[in-house]
């Protein structure tokens, strides 16, 4: 097979060697899911509401319709033509059918540590491009190893959407376009609202770092001399509006079709932002959204470098979750400048590049102005805090006999409860990639055990010994729920599947009309962990105006907590939450240290 070709059906090379052996996502036992669901409501509802919801759940579990829905779902799961019973529904409902702007509501970002080897922005950008090319080459030639979770291989399906791919706006749902690697060895560079493209490989030989840096210097000079209608901002508009604008672009000129194809089929995109971020929050914003004009939000992989040589990654979430892109960016960050032979004899000779112009009609120009307003309104509402908690990290948490992830989840619960007076529905993302085409399941982090422990800390009459006992019970429960979610035995995806197999004309069961169902899956806290020693931060937006988005990075000796919310009448404030987290983290550590001292 040629080293740089593929199709959507190809599963070639080491990365895909376990695909045929992977288990399918299971359908949990109905009774087990309903029992777990009922238990998850106990710490969230009043006694009267809980009694009503439990009655509804019990009646549903005994009904003939529930058994029939379970049968249909199990039949779908066993259909050999469907790799994963959840995949199509989840991708459409959560991503492709989602109509709000990708920025800030879908995309996520990683902000990298500074690179002492790179003092010039284009030097750092060239190094990043070389690293991405190297990673892509391994993917294309089949030498990239599969990911493993201990001794279990992880599904590699989402890697097909990493390079030479693009989300395309459409109604009622978007779709993902992927093209051959072969013949599309190009990177698109965005600067000052303009787009440029150059080939990074000639006759099978990749450009050297020096050649790429020289090319980027020329691109920046060309971009900064000129101005253009910032068409890239359209990708940050509402999806239906962007679908209309894309059609208007295609109708305006055949030039636009060529430009759109060049951007969409490119391997990846580099954004050279004109900002110079200093604080952690400024860097997060520069990487996550910038000014929106030198971006193409539909690209799965966008690397960002600012004018003061700071850098990061912005990911479009629809077809890939964080673990594959984490692997990519860790490779990129650790990439060393090897002595490479360039395509030209003079290493400082820049390769040719091509401007990617847009011809804009009055309708497109008006759409750009509207999209600029939508973007500005969306990002300005995001209140962001990046806490660098340097008091302790993973090593001390483990020395205290705790699971680091469960520990942080309990600190989050304590901080939120202290700040807002009650526990509310909390989502933690749990990876299900040990299953074919698996993505994520929900771990419902609020439990009877976690709320009992939070109450104990608020009760001055509770002894430290009792608080520690309750804390360890909460950790144990959370760890068990996480393991069950990873094994495909959560609550939320199963209940979604039962809803989805209802047929037209069938009455929706009361269990799905019960207010507790919508409330308990309205994520006041949307949380997830991606841990790296190489990130200054990573994060995304909250998923509801009533809640927080909390991304946490558990480093060896520190914690980085990225919190977002929308300041509103709901009383949310990321700065206050960060302070509450810091206080809670110290209190929990001190509580456990007192146990250690007593044993000495």
QUIQUI-V560050 format. One record per pair of residues at least 24 apart in sequence whose C-alpha atoms are under 7 Angstrom apart, sorted by the first residue. I is the first residue (numbers start at 1). J is the second residue. If there is no record, write none. Layout:
[[I;J] [I;J]]
//
This chain:
[[3;140] [3;141] [4;140] [4;141] [4;181] [4;182] [5;140] [5;180] [5;181] [5;182] [6;180] [6;181] [7;180] [8;160] [12;142] [13;142] [13;143] [14;142] [14;143] [14;144] [14;145] [14;146] [15;142] [15;144] [15;145] [15;146] [15;156] [16;146] [16;156] [18;153] [19;155] [22;435] [22;436] [23;435] [23;436] [24;83] [24;84] [24;435] [24;436] [25;84] [25;435] [25;436] [25;438] [25;488] [26;488] [27;74] [27;494] [28;489] [30;70] [31;61] [33;491] [36;491] [37;491] [40;447] [41;520] [42;448] [43;447] [43;448] [43;451] [44;423] [44;424] [53;514] [53;516] [56;510] [56;511] [57;511] [60;511] [69;498] [69;501] [69;502] [70;498] [72;501] [73;497] [73;498] [73;501] [83;436] [83;437] [84;436] [84;437] [86;497] [87;437] [91;318] [95;318] [96;173] [96;174] [96;175] [96;318] [97;172] [97;173] [97;174] [99;238] [99;239] [99;240] [100;238] [100;239] [101;236] [101;237] [101;238] [101;239] [102;236] [102;297] [103;236] [103;289] [104;378] [104;379] [104;541] [105;541] [106;316] [106;317] [107;314] [107;315] [107;316] [107;317] [107;540] [108;288] [108;314] [108;315] [108;316] [108;539] [108;540] [109;287] [109;288] [109;313] [109;314] [109;315] [109;538] [109;539] [109;540] [110;312] [110;313] [110;314] [110;535] [110;537] [110;538] [110;539] [111;283] [111;284] [111;287] [111;311] [111;312] [111;313] [111;535] [111;536] [111;537] [111;538] [112;311] [112;312] [112;534] [112;535] [112;536] [113;534] [113;535] [113;536] [114;310] [119;309] [120;309] [121;305] [121;306] [121;307] [121;308] [121;309] [122;213] [122;216] [122;217] [123;213] [124;309] [125;305] [126;209] [126;212] [126;213] [127;209] [128;332] [130;209] [131;332] [131;335] [132;332] [152;434] [153;434] [154;433] [154;434] [155;433] [155;434] [155;435] [155;436] [155;437] [155;438] [157;437] [158;319] [158;320] [159;324] [161;319] [162;300] [162;301] [163;267] [163;268] [164;265] [164;266] [164;267] [164;268] [165;264] [165;265] [165;299] [165;300] [166;264] [166;298] [166;299] [166;300] [167;298] [167;299] [168;298] [169;239] [169;242] [169;243] [170;240] [170;243] [171;240] [179;265] [184;265] [184;266] [184;267] [185;266] [185;267] [186;266] [186;267] [187;266] [187;267] [187;268] [187;269] [188;263] [188;266] [188;268] [188;269] [188;270] [189;269] [189;270] [189;271] [190;270] [190;271] [190;272] [190;294] [190;295] [191;220] [191;223] [191;271] [191;272] [191;273] [191;294] [192;223] [192;224] [192;294] [193;228] [193;229] [193;230] [193;232] [193;293] [193;294] [194;223] [194;228] [194;230] [194;294] [195;355] [195;356] [196;353] [196;354] [196;355] [196;356] [197;353] [197;354] [197;355] [197;356] [198;352] [198;353] [198;354] [202;343] [205;343] [206;342] [206;343] [207;342] [207;343] [208;340] [208;341] [208;342] [208;347] [210;347] [210;348] [211;347] [211;348] [211;349] [211;350] [211;351] [212;350] [214;348] [214;349] [214;350] [215;350] [215;351] [230;293] [231;368] [232;293] [232;294] [232;295] [232;296] [233;292] [233;293] [233;368] [233;371] [233;372] [234;368] [234;371] [235;296] [235;297] [235;298] [236;297] [236;371] [236;375] [237;371] [237;374] [237;375] [245;364] [245;367] [248;364] [249;360] [249;364] [252;359] [252;360] [252;361] [253;359] [255;358] [255;359] [256;358] [256;359] [259;356] [259;357] [259;358] [268;299] [268;301] [268;302] [269;301] [269;302] [269;303] [270;302] [270;303] [270;304] [271;295] [271;302] [271;303] [271;304] [271;305] [272;304] [272;305] [272;306] [273;304] [273;305] [273;306] [273;307] [274;306] [274;307] [275;306] [275;307] [276;306] [276;307] [276;308] [280;386] [281;384] [281;385] [281;386] [284;537] [287;312] [287;313] [287;314] [288;314] [381;566] [381;567] [382;564] [382;565] [382;566] [383;564] [383;565] [383;566] [383;567] [383;574] [384;563] [384;564] [384;565] [384;574] [385;562] [385;563] [385;564] [385;574] [385;575] [385;578] [386;537] [386;560] [386;561] [386;562] [386;563] [387;560] [387;561] [387;562] [387;578] [388;559] [388;560] [388;561] [389;558] [389;559] [389;560] [389;582] [390;557] [390;558] [390;559] [391;558] [392;557] [392;558] [393;554] [393;555] [393;556] [393;557] [393;558] [393;559] [394;554] [394;555] [394;556] [394;557] [395;556] [395;557] [400;592] [406;475] [406;478] [406;479] [407;475] [410;450] [411;581] [411;584] [411;585] [412;581] [414;454] [414;584] [415;577] [415;580] [415;581] [415;584] [419;580] [423;451] [424;524] [425;520] [425;521] [425;522] [425;523] [425;524] [425;525] [426;523] [426;524] [426;525] [426;526] [427;523] [427;525] [427;526] [427;527] [428;526] [428;527] [428;528] [429;527] [429;528] [430;482] [430;485] [430;486] [431;486] [432;486] [432;487] [432;488] [441;485] [441;486] [441;488] [441;490] [441;493] [442;485] [442;490] [442;492] [443;481] [443;482] [443;485] [443;490] [445;478] [449;473] [449;474] [450;474] [464;591] [468;592] [523;547] [524;548] [525;549] [526;550] [527;551] [528;552] [529;553] [531;555] [537;562] [538;562] [541;565] [546;570]]
//
